[in-house]
């Protein structure tokens, strides 16, 4: 992640964590945006009541995602899961319950305030098979072939070096390991006004890849069985919510924005090298 993007992401997501810790709500729209978690068209209604009932309130409030990868990813008892950009820990805690006490869930985040919030949420949830790590998703602090499943929730789009993120994800996955993330992607061309706004980048929009570019980058990193499944399509009124707050003239670009931004569940798999237990050597 380039220095400029990294600093802005840390500032805004650190502010979001502090706001949640103080009793407020988070928003994928960025800390300066008007929309709170209750009306944010990206983050609303991602988790059902049965999931939320198992979690501390602050874990739910701190969710800045665009999907629910834990609901769509295949997770089996005893597996090791890594959440890239784990934020307040909601997806890590849900994953830990699904892989059970013989499994392990790691959360990776670079923001101290989010890590502190996530560890507090872990204590409140009473979940022991969880470990939160400080680091960047471009440099995952885990050894080769150490993870069965990688999840992420609207974070990879924030990186300025997505190719490196995907190479790192491939490296730490075991043979036949699964990549199963939620992210915002773009269908077609996007107006330059959106791309130029750093605050929109932090708010999950301007850093988003085109769907075909995302698939191509996954394949270039070595992944196979790539699938991109739309889970939410944003219409122009949704776009108005998160673009107008940053000074973008939505009406002027309406025809260029309509239906272009989608949340998607992105699946891929690391192939088996055919060398059995020696694959990672």
Protein Blocks (a to p, Z undefined) as FASTA:
>chain_A
ZZklmmmmmmmmmmmmmmmmnopacdfkbjkbmbdfklmmklgokbcfklmmmpcfklmm
mpccfbdfklmpccdehiacddehjlnommmmmmmmmnommbccddddfbfklmmmmmmm
mmmnopakbccddddfklccbdehibfbdcdehklmmpcblmlmmmmmmmmpcghiacdd
dddddedjddfklmmpmklmmnopmmpccfklmmmmmmmnopahiacddfbdcdfklmmm
mmmmnopafklmmmmmgopaccdddddddddehlajmlmZZ
